[in-house]
Amino acid sequence: MKKEAFDLEKSIKKIKDSGLDIELLRRENEKLCEKNTKEIGKLMVVIMKEEIILQSELKKSGEDKLECKLGSVSFKKMPDEWKYQDEILMAWIISLPTRLKNLYLKVTTTIKKAELKKRIMLDNSTFFLNSKLTEKAVELFIIDEDFEDPEFSHKVEGIEIESQEPKFSYTIKNLKK
């Protein structure tokens, strides 16, 4: 049995045709489901009307809960909702004495990863080509520019660099007539 030669256009056409067939089937499904969708909508209206009636009758009863053999209706006690105006609240907390201010403020520190990555690649440029690491298992350093002595370089810790395979993708051009 002879293997057929690779044909890029044929493969992309199969993908495009299959995508169009899927879209046609989805549209057909929508038409087939239209009757059920309308019926579901009518039933949802029935449920909403009954919920309004149940809520109204529960309020009229003055009770927190009404029960029957099929189920119950009740008003669940809810806590107050606190809405914070962050800018105003922050200004107020900052104006408090230090002892109180420290009770309600939390300082968050984050790592500037993009800046760190740029600096590591710059300071270790012999190990990078087009932002990709060229060697495995190398020790990376950042250099303290205030000192010319290599003693003031710092070994990078807590970063692992893994090379990744190229990601496959394809595009289908729309042919306009």
C-alpha positions as CSV (number, residue, x, y, z in Angstrom):
1,M,0.0,0.0,0.0
2,K,1.5,3.3,-1.1
3,K,1.4,6.2,1.4
4,E,-0.3,9.3,0.0
5,A,1.9,12.5,-0.3
6,F,1.3,15.3,2.2
7,D,-1.0,18.0,0.9
8,L,-1.2,21.1,3.1
9,E,-4.1,22.6,1.2
10,K,-6.1,19.4,1.4
11,S,-5.6,19.1,5.2
12,I,-6.6,22.7,5.9
13,K,-9.6,22.2,3.6
14,K,-10.7,19.2,5.6
15,I,-10.5,21.2,8.8
16,K,-12.4,24.1,7.3
17,D,-15.1,21.9,5.8
18,S,-15.5,20.0,9.1
19,G,-15.8,23.3,11.0
20,L,-18.5,24.4,8.5
21,D,-20.3,21.1,8.9
22,I,-20.2,21.5,12.7
23,E,-21.8,25.0,12.4
24,L,-24.5,23.6,10.2
25,L,-25.3,20.8,12.7
26,R,-25.4,23.4,15.5
27,R,-27.9,25.5,13.6
28,E,-30.0,22.4,12.9
29,N,-29.9,21.5,16.6
30,E,-31.1,25.0,17.4
31,K,-34.1,24.5,15.1
32,L,-34.9,21.1,16.5
33,C,-34.7,22.4,20.1
34,E,-36.7,25.6,19.4
35,K,-40.0,24.0,20.5
36,N,-38.5,22.7,23.8
37,T,-36.7,26.1,24.4
38,K,-40.1,27.9,24.1
39,E,-41.7,25.4,26.5
40,I,-38.9,25.8,29.0
41,G,-39.4,29.6,28.8
42,K,-43.1,29.2,29.6
43,L,-42.4,26.9,32.5
44,M,-39.8,29.4,33.9
45,V,-42.5,32.1,33.8
46,V,-44.8,29.8,35.8
47,I,-42.0,29.2,38.4
48,M,-41.4,32.9,38.8
49,K,-45.1,33.7,39.2
50,E,-45.4,31.0,41.9
51,E,-42.3,32.2,43.7
52,I,-43.9,35.7,43.9
53,I,-47.1,34.3,45.2
54,L,-45.3,32.1,47.8
55,Q,-43.2,35.1,49.0
56,S,-46.3,37.3,49.3
57,E,-48.3,34.6,51.2
58,L,-45.3,34.0,53.6
59,K,-45.1,37.8,54.3
60,K,-48.9,37.9,54.9
61,S,-48.7,35.0,57.3
62,G,-46.2,36.8,59.6
63,E,-44.3,33.6,60.0
64,D,-40.6,32.9,59.2
65,K,-41.5,29.5,57.6
66,L,-44.5,27.7,56.2
67,E,-44.4,23.9,55.6
68,C,-46.4,21.3,53.9
69,K,-45.7,17.6,53.0
70,L,-44.1,18.6,49.6
71,G,-41.7,21.2,51.1
72,S,-41.5,24.6,52.8
73,V,-40.9,28.3,52.2
74,S,-39.0,30.5,54.5
75,F,-37.2,33.8,54.9
76,K,-33.5,33.1,55.6
77,K,-32.0,35.6,58.1
78,M,-29.2,37.4,56.3
79,P,-26.4,39.4,57.9
80,D,-26.0,43.1,57.1
81,E,-24.1,43.8,53.9
82,W,-21.1,46.0,54.5
83,K,-20.1,48.2,51.5
84,Y,-16.7,49.7,51.7
85,Q,-15.6,52.9,50.0
86,D,-12.0,52.0,49.8
87,E,-10.5,55.4,49.1
88,I,-12.4,57.2,51.9
89,L,-11.8,54.3,54.3
90,M,-8.1,54.2,53.5
91,A,-7.7,57.9,54.1
92,W,-9.5,57.6,57.4
93,I,-7.4,54.6,58.6
94,I,-4.2,56.4,57.7
95,S,-5.3,59.4,59.7
96,L,-5.7,57.2,62.9
97,P,-3.0,57.0,65.5
98,T,-0.2,54.5,64.6
99,R,-1.4,52.0,67.2
100,L,-4.9,51.8,65.7
101,K,-3.7,52.2,62.1
102,N,-1.4,49.1,62.4
103,L,-4.4,47.0,63.5
104,Y,-6.2,47.6,60.3
105,L,-3.6,48.0,57.6
106,K,-1.7,45.2,55.8
107,V,1.3,45.9,53.6
108,T,1.7,43.6,50.7
109,T,4.9,43.1,48.8
110,T,5.1,41.6,45.4
111,I,8.1,40.6,43.2
112,K,8.6,42.6,40.0
113,K,9.1,39.5,37.9
114,A,9.3,41.1,34.5
115,E,12.0,43.6,35.7
116,L,13.9,40.8,37.4
117,K,13.8,38.6,34.3
118,K,15.1,41.4,32.1
119,R,18.0,42.1,34.6
120,I,18.9,38.4,34.9
121,M,19.0,38.1,31.1
122,L,21.1,41.3,30.8
123,D,23.6,40.3,33.5
124,N,23.9,36.8,32.1
125,S,23.7,37.7,28.4
126,T,26.3,35.0,27.4
127,F,23.8,32.3,28.4
128,F,20.8,33.8,26.5
129,L,20.0,34.1,22.8
130,N,16.7,35.7,21.7
131,S,15.4,35.5,25.3
132,K,16.0,31.7,25.4
133,L,18.5,30.0,27.7
134,T,21.2,28.4,25.5
135,E,22.7,26.0,28.2
136,K,21.2,23.8,30.8
137,A,22.1,23.8,34.5
138,V,23.9,27.2,34.6
139,E,24.1,29.4,37.7
140,L,22.7,32.8,37.1
141,F,23.7,36.0,38.8
142,I,22.6,39.6,39.1
143,I,25.4,42.1,39.3
144,D,25.3,45.1,41.7
145,E,26.2,47.9,39.4
146,D,27.4,50.1,42.2
147,F,30.5,48.0,42.5
148,E,32.9,46.9,39.8
149,D,34.2,44.0,41.8
150,P,32.6,40.6,40.8
151,E,32.4,39.8,44.5
152,F,29.2,42.0,44.5
153,S,27.3,39.7,42.2
154,H,24.4,37.7,43.7
155,K,23.5,34.2,42.8
156,V,19.9,33.9,41.6
157,E,17.8,31.6,43.8
158,G,14.2,30.5,43.5
159,I,13.9,30.5,39.7
160,E,13.9,27.5,37.4
161,I,14.0,27.9,33.7
162,E,12.5,25.2,31.5
163,S,12.6,25.3,27.7
164,Q,9.3,24.7,25.9
165,E,8.6,23.1,22.6
166,P,7.1,25.4,19.9
167,K,3.3,25.5,20.1
168,F,1.5,24.3,17.0
169,S,-1.2,26.4,15.4
170,Y,-2.9,26.9,12.1
171,T,-5.0,29.6,10.5
172,I,-7.7,29.4,7.9
173,K,-8.0,32.4,5.6
174,N,-11.5,33.6,4.6
175,L,-11.8,33.7,0.9
176,K,-13.9,36.8,0.0
177,K,-15.6,37.0,-3.3
